[in-house]
Amino acid sequence: MPPLTFDFDRIRHFEFGVGLKLDEEHEDKNGKKKPNGKKRKVNYGEKKTLDFYRVKVDEEVKAELLNMVMTTWDNMQLSKWTGGKVTKTNRKTAVEAGEMEPPRRYQPSEKYSSSEHVYIPLDAIQAVHLKQLHEADGIPIDKGALKKHARISVYFVRMEDQDTNRLTAVRRATRFKGILKARLIQLISESMEIVCEPVFQLDQDFDLLADASRAHILRPQAFALAFKLQEFIMRAVPKNIKIIEKAMPPIDFEPIRAYAVEHPRAAGFVSSIAAQVAGPQPPPDLTALKAFCEVNGVKVNLVEESIIPEKGHELGFLEVLDDRRYAVTWPPGGARRYRATGRERV
């Protein structure tokens, strides 16, 4: 696996910030919603998901955040380790072993474990909002951003080395702001007093790291939630269907389109298939495709040199196109049908 395109020994610029949920209502200076606030229109390119702001931090906090970044990269390699429990003695060996095994590309239709190292090209359609954060110039400073507790969705670090290579790290703010509701006390002048100011807690690592070409993701579900991929993928169904139609013209995708715009799981398959078929593709053999569908329990019809999935079999047909349906014929006794929640070529 290629290393990160970043020189940690020559950092020249460091930023910390938070991503706030869009303020659909006006707020007062304390971050509380005013009763008669008006909804704000969001209009720039693809629909915006978060408002990003920088927050000033001191050198000690910077050091802790940098340590989080380094720990994240190590944990990505350790996610591939199969040699038993990781200890101080074998940690270096486990990290080096992980660096030799390339991660799989992130697919919206895949079901991942809670921690699994995958990657996605930064120019992929699913990474558009992450790319905007990574490449943005002049993110504004908001001294009051941390006071808007309820709106904090993620926190991030952006760094730049002496060669102007950028590295962005993002973490969902679940733990970061989770301590806010706790009742904390501290020792002041030999007596215990209530902590009145907000206290934030950093995590051990980040959910993802992004350099110039790709995002390395440690927690795929966190990536999807942080950047609201489900909403994005649902909106992209018509666009993705057009991409697939160009690659597979003999297939009637109108029933698929109508089904996918209402069903998130189907929309994920459409997004995954569109990413795989981008560019010229050989025309599918409809007779062979129909036979494969029948073996795997998916009902389709051939109508005027076009194949159409029957009502109720739209999702199954998408699973076929996304290599998610298969049948096992050994040992003998009839085909046994299975659905693949994950797929990795061997």
N, C-alpha and C positions, 0 to 999 in steps of 0.2 A: 504494500500500500504506500503510495507517495506520501512523504511527510507534509506537514502544514507549510504553506508558502509564507513563512514568517520567521524573523530572527529575534528570538526572545532576549538575546544579549545586547541588542542595539535598538531598544524601544525609545522612540523620540516623542511620542504623544500618547496620552492615556485619557480615556473618558469613561465616566460611569453615568448611567441614567436609568429612567424608568419608562415603561410604556403604559399609558393610561387608557382605560376604556373611553370611547368617544362620549363627550359630554352632551347628551341629548337634551339636557336642561342646563340653564345657566346656574352657576354656583356662586356663593359668597366667598369671601377671602378665607374662610375656614374649611372650604370644600363641601359645605352643606348645600343641598339643592334648594333653590328658591321655589316657592309654590307655583308661581306663574311663569316659569321658564319656557322659552320657545325652543323647538327642535332646530338644530343646526343642520344645514345642508352639507353633505360631503360630496365633493366632486373634483377628483383629480385622477385621471387614468382609471385603473382598476379600483374598485371600491375600497376605501381606507378602512383599516381594522383598528388601529391604535394611534394615539397621539404620543409622540416620543419627545422626552425632555431630558436634558443633561442636569446632573446634580453634582455640585462640588464635593470632593472628598479629600481627606488629608493623606499623608504618605503611608500611615499605618494601614488605613483601609485599602489603599491601592495595593499594598503588599499582600494583604489577605485575598483580594480579588485576583491578583496575578497567580497566587498559589492555587486558587480554585480552578483557573484556566489550565494550569499544568496538571492538576489532579484529574480534570476531565479527560485530557488526552490520554493519560495513563489508564483510566478506567475504560476508555474505548478499546484499548488493546486487551485489557483484562477480560472484557466481555466475551472474547473468543477462547479464553484459556480453558482447557479441559483436563488439566493435570491435577485436579483436586484443590483443596483449600489453599488460598494465596496467603503466604506468611512473609515476614520481613526477609526470611532467608531466600525464598524462591520468587519474590516479587519481580526482580529485575529480569529473571529468565522468562517469567510469564508475560511481561510487557514486550520483550523482544520477540517471543513466539507470536504474539498477537499482531505485531507489525508485519509479519510475513504473510498473514492471511487477509486478503482484500475484503472489504465489506461489500454487501449487496446494495444495489440501488434501491432507494425508497420507492414503494408503490402504494398508492392510496387504497388499493383493494386488498393489500396484505394484512394479516393479523400478526402483530408483533408481541413479544414478551415485554415486560415493563422496562427492561434495560437491554437494549440490543443495538450494536453499532451498525448503522446503515449510512448511506450518503445520498445526496441529491445534487445534481449540477445547479449552480447558482442561477443559471439562465433558464432552468425548467419553469414551466408555468406555475407549478405548485409552490415555488420559492419566490414568487414575485414580491411579496411583502417583506420577506427577509432581505432580499436583495436591495430593496428601497432603503431599509435601515442601514445595511452594510455600506452602501455607496453614498448615502446622504451627506451633504456638506452643510455645515452651519446649523446643526441641531441646536435649538435655543435652550438657554439655561432658564430653569424655573425654580426659584428659591422655595416656592411653596408646594412643589410637586409631591413631596413626601407627606404633606398634610392632607392630601386627597386620598386617604387610606382606601376607601371603598373602590376607587377607580384604578388602583395599581394592579395591573395584570401580569406584567413581566418586569424584570430588571436586566440590564445589559451592560457589557463592557465593550468598548471599541478601542483598539490600539493600532498604532502605525509605527513601523520600524524605519531605520535610516534610509532604506531603499523604497520608501513609500508603500510598502506592502501593508495591507490592512488585515486585521483579525477581529471578528466580532463574536462575542459569547453571549448567549441568551439563556435565561432561566425563568420559568414560571414562578410567580411571587407567592405561592401558597404558604411556604414556611417563612418567607421574608416578612410578611405582614401578619402571620398567624399569631405571633406573640402579643399583638396589640390588645387583644381582648383579655389577656391574663392580668392578674393583679400582682404587680411587682413591687418589691421593697428593696431598699439599699441602705447600707450603713453610712450614716453621715454624723460626724461629731459624736461617736460612741452611742448613737441611737438609731433605730430603724425608722425610715421614713418612706412613704409611698412615692413611687416614681410617677410623676405627673406628665412628663414629656413622652412622646411616642418612642418606643424602642423597637428596632428592626433586627432580625436575625438572618445572617447569611447562611447559605447552604454549603455543603461540602464540595459540590462541583456544579457545573452548568449542564443544561440539557443538550446544547449543541454548540459547535464552533464553526465559523464560516470564514474561509479565506477568499482569494480572488476568483477561484474557479468552482468551488463546491462547498456544500455544508455537510459537515460530519455530525451525525445525529446520534446521541446516546440514548435518548428516550423518544421514540417515534410518536407515541401518543401525546406527549407533552408538546412536541413540535406542532402536531395537528391542532391541538387545543389553543396553543399560544397565538397562532396565526389564523385561527378560525377556518381551517382548510375545508371542513364540511360545507360551510356556507359558500365558500369560493368555488368548490367543485360543483355544487348544485347549480350555481349561476353559469358555470362554464359548459354545462351539458350541450346546449345547441351548437356551440363552437366546436366542441370535441366530436360531436356526431358528424359534423361536416368534414372533419379531418378523416374520420374512419370511412365515411362514404366514398371519399376520393380513392382510398386504398382498396375498398371492397365494393365496387359498384354493383355487382350482381345481388347484393343483399339489401332487402328493404328495411331501412332503419327507422322508419316513421313510428312503428309500434314501440320500438326500443326508446326513441326520444320521448314519446308521450309517457312511458313508464318511468324513465330515469329522472325526469324533472320532478317527480313526486316521491321518489324513493332514494334516500342517501346511499344505501349499499350499491344499488345499480349505478348511481352517478359515479361512485368510486371505481367500479369496473370500467365504465366508459372513459374516465380519465386515464386509467392504467393502459387500456387498449390504444387510446389515441397516442400516448407517449411511445408505444412500441411500433406503431405502423407509420409513423411520420416518414414521408418519402415514398418513392415508387415501390409497389408491392406486386408480386405475380398474382393474377386473378385466382380466386379460390375455386377449387373443383366442387361444384355444388352437389353433385351426386355423392362424392366422398364425404362432404360435410354433413349432408342429410343422414347418411349411414352412420357416421360417428355420433351424431346427435341421438339417433334411435338407440344405439348401443348404450348410451349414457342416460337414457330416460328423458330426453328433451324432445318435445314434439314440435316439428316444423313442417311447413308445406312448400312445395315447389309450384310457383305460379308464374307462368309466362317468363321463364328463364330468370326467375328471381326467387330467393328463399325468404320465407317469412315465419318467425316463431309464432306458435299458437298462443292465444290469450292464456295467461297464467304460467307461461314458460319463458317469459322475457328474461328473467334473472338467470335461469338455467342456460339459456342461449349465450348470455354474456359470459357466464362461467366457462363455457366451451371456448369462446373466442379468446378468453384471458388465460387459457390453459389451466383451468381449475377443475375440470371434470375428467375422470378417467375410470376405466374398468379393468379389473384384474381377472384373467381367465385361467390362472394357475393357482392351485391344482384344479384339474378338470371338475366339471359339475355346474357349469353355467357362469356367466360373467357376474362379478360382484362390483357394484357401482360405488364410487367414492367421490367426495368433494374435498379438494385440497385447500386448506386454510392458508398454507404457505407453500411456496415453490422455490426450489433451488436446483439449478442444472447440475448433473453429475456426469 
